[in-house]
Amino acid sequence: MRDTVNMVQQGVPCVGLVHKPFEKLAKMQAVQLGMPDAPLLIYPQDLPSKDPAEFVQKKAEQITEQVAGILLAQRGKGAA
């Protein structure tokens, strides 16, 4: 979270990737760092070694698309 907040404050598009079990902690830390609306992508914790390769690939593609969308939405916002 600290890196995400620091980068946003410097005007660098970024997104924090957080496993679902750590969502509450990440959001609390974002508030403590003064950026309650820090760009976060919360995604389910998974066990890729137990999932079929096709399933893991599809999930990675979905997360990648979401990250790209969050980053593109930050274009032109400059430093906070």
SERO-4910 file (N, C-alpha, C, O; in steps of 0.05 Angstrom, whole numbers):
BEGIN
 pado doro    nc1    nc2    nc3   cac1   cac2   cac3    cc1    cc2    cc3    oc1    oc2    oc3
  Met    A     16    -24      0      0      0      0     17     25      0     11     45    -14
  Arg    A     38     24     15     55     48     17     67     55    -10     68     78    -17
  Asp    A     75     35    -25     86     40    -52     65     51    -70     70     69    -86
  Thr    A     41     40    -69     19     49    -86     13     78    -80     11     95    -99
  Val    A     10     85    -55      5    113    -47     27    131    -56     22    153    -67
  Asn    A     52    123    -51     75    140    -59     75    145    -89     80    167    -98
  Met    A     70    125   -105     70    128   -134     48    146   -143     52    164   -160
  Val    A     24    143   -132      1    161   -139      8    189   -133      3    208   -148
  Gln    A     20    194   -109     27    221   -101     48    233   -119     49    258   -122
  Gln    A     64    217   -133     84    226   -152     73    229   -180     87    237   -198
  Gly    A     47    222   -183     35    225   -209     39    201   -228     34    203   -252
  Val    A     48    179   -217     53    155   -233     29    137   -231     20    129   -210
  Pro    A     17    130   -254     -6    112   -254      3     85   -242     23     73   -249
  Cys    A    -13     75   -223     -7     49   -211    -33     38   -199    -54     51   -198
  Val    A    -31     13   -192    -53     -1   -179    -42    -21   -159    -23    -36   -166
  Gly    A    -53    -22   -135    -44    -42   -115    -60    -67   -120    -84    -67   -121
  Leu    A    -46    -90   -121    -58   -116   -124    -60   -129    -96    -40   -132    -82
  Val    A    -84   -136    -88    -89   -146    -61   -106   -171    -62   -128   -171    -74
  His    A    -96   -192    -49   -113   -216    -47   -137   -210    -28   -134   -195     -9
  Lys    A   -159   -222    -34   -184   -217    -19   -180   -220     11   -191   -203     26
  Pro    A   -165   -239     21   -162   -241     51   -149   -216     63   -151   -212     87
  Phe    A   -135   -200     47   -121   -177     57   -135   -151     50   -123   -129     55
  Glu    A   -159   -152     40   -173   -128     31   -177   -108     53   -171    -84     50
  Lys    A   -187   -117     76   -193    -99     98   -167    -85    108   -167    -61    112
  Leu    A   -146   -101    110   -121    -90    119   -110    -69     99   -101    -48    108
  Ala    A   -111    -75     74   -102    -56     53   -117    -30     54   -106     -8     52
  Lys    A   -144    -32     56   -160     -8     57   -155      8     82   -155     33     81
  Met    A   -151     -5    104   -145      9    129   -118     24    127   -116     47    135
  Gln    A    -99     11    114    -73     23    111    -75     47     92    -61     67     96
  Ala    A    -91     44     71    -94     66     52   -106     91     67    -97    113     62
  Val    A   -125     87     84   -136    108    100   -115    121    118   -112    145    119
  Gln    A    -99    104    131    -78    114    149    -57    130    134    -45    148    145
  Leu    A    -53    123    108    -33    137     92    -45    162     79    -32    176     64
  Gly    A    -71    167     85    -83    192     75    -95    189     47   -101    210     34
  Met    A    -98    165     37   -109    161     10   -130    139     10   -125    117      1
  Pro    A   -154    144     22   -174    123     24   -184    113     -3   -195     91     -5
  Asp    A   -180    129    -24   -189    120    -50   -166    110    -68   -167    112    -92
  Ala    A   -145    100    -55   -122     90    -70   -131     69    -90   -149     53    -84
  Pro    A   -119     69   -114   -128     49   -134   -119     21   -126    -96     14   -125
  Leu    A   -139      4   -121   -135    -24   -112   -150    -43   -130   -172    -37   -140
  Leu    A   -138    -65   -135   -152    -87   -148   -152   -111   -128   -132   -123   -123
  Ile    A   -176   -116   -118   -179   -139    -99   -187   -163   -116   -206   -163   -131
  Tyr    A   -172   -185   -112   -178   -209   -128   -176   -233   -109   -162   -233    -89
  Pro    A   -190   -254   -117   -191   -278    -99   -163   -291    -97   -148   -292   -116
  Gln    A   -157   -300    -73   -133   -315    -69   -137   -342    -83   -157   -355    -79
  Asp    A   -117   -350    -98   -121   -376   -112    -97   -394   -108    -76   -385    -97
  Leu    A   -100   -418   -117    -78   -438   -114    -72   -448   -143    -82   -469   -150
  Pro    A    -57   -433   -158    -52   -440   -186    -42   -469   -190    -48   -481   -210
  Ser    A    -27   -479   -171    -16   -506   -174    -38   -527   -173    -34   -550   -182
  Lys    A    -62   -520   -163    -84   -539   -161   -105   -535   -183   -123   -551   -185
  Asp    A   -102   -513   -198   -122   -507   -219   -111   -515   -247    -86   -514   -251
  Pro    A   -128   -522   -265   -119   -528   -292   -106   -503   -305   -114   -480   -299
  Ala    A    -87   -507   -322    -72   -485   -334    -90   -466   -349    -86   -442   -349
  Glu    A   -111   -476   -363   -129   -459   -378   -144   -440   -359   -149   -417   -366
  Phe    A   -152   -450   -336   -166   -434   -316   -148   -412   -306   -156   -389   -303
  Val    A   -123   -419   -299   -104   -399   -289    -99   -378   -310    -98   -354   -304
  Gln    A    -96   -386   -335    -91   -367   -357   -115   -348   -360   -111   -324   -363
  Lys    A   -139   -358   -359   -163   -341   -362   -165   -321   -339   -170   -297   -343
  Lys    A   -159   -330   -314   -160   -311   -291   -138   -290   -295   -144   -266   -289
  Ala    A   -115   -297   -304    -93   -278   -308   -101   -257   -329    -96   -233   -325
  Glu    A   -114   -266   -350   -123   -247   -371   -144   -228   -360   -143   -204   -366
  Gln    A   -162   -238   -344   -183   -221   -332   -171   -200   -314   -179   -176   -315
  Ile    A   -152   -208   -297   -139   -189   -278   -123   -169   -294   -123   -145   -288
  Thr    A   -110   -178   -315    -94   -160   -332   -112   -138   -344   -104   -115   -345
  Glu    A   -135   -146   -354   -154   -127   -365   -163   -107   -344   -166    -83   -350
  Gln    A   -168   -116   -320   -177    -98   -299   -155    -79   -291   -160    -55   -287
  Val    A   -131    -89   -290   -108    -71   -283   -105    -50   -305   -101    -26   -298
  Ala    A   -106    -58   -330   -103    -39   -352   -125    -18   -350   -119      6   -355
  Gly    A   -149    -25   -344   -171     -6   -342   -167     14   -319   -172     38   -323
  Ile    A   -157      5   -297   -151     23   -274   -129     42   -282   -130     66   -276
  Leu    A   -108     32   -294    -85     49   -302    -94     69   -323    -86     93   -321
  Leu    A   -109     61   -342   -118     79   -363   -136    101   -352   -136    124   -362
  Ala    A   -152     94   -332   -169    114   -319   -154    136   -305   -164    157   -299
  Gln    A   -128    131   -299   -112    150   -284    -97    169   -303    -84    188   -294
  Arg    A    -98    164   -329    -84    181   -348    -91    211   -344   -115    217   -342
  Gly    A    -71    227   -344    -76    256   -343    -84    267   -316    -89    291   -314
  Lys    A    -84    251   -296    -92    261   -269    -70    275   -255    -75    292   -238
  Gly    A    -45    269   -262    -22    283   -249    -19    275   -220    -33    258   -210
  Ala    A     -2    289   -207      3    283   -178    -20    292   -161    -33    312   -167
  Ala    A    -26    276   -141    -49    282   -123    -42    304   -104    -59    311    -88
***
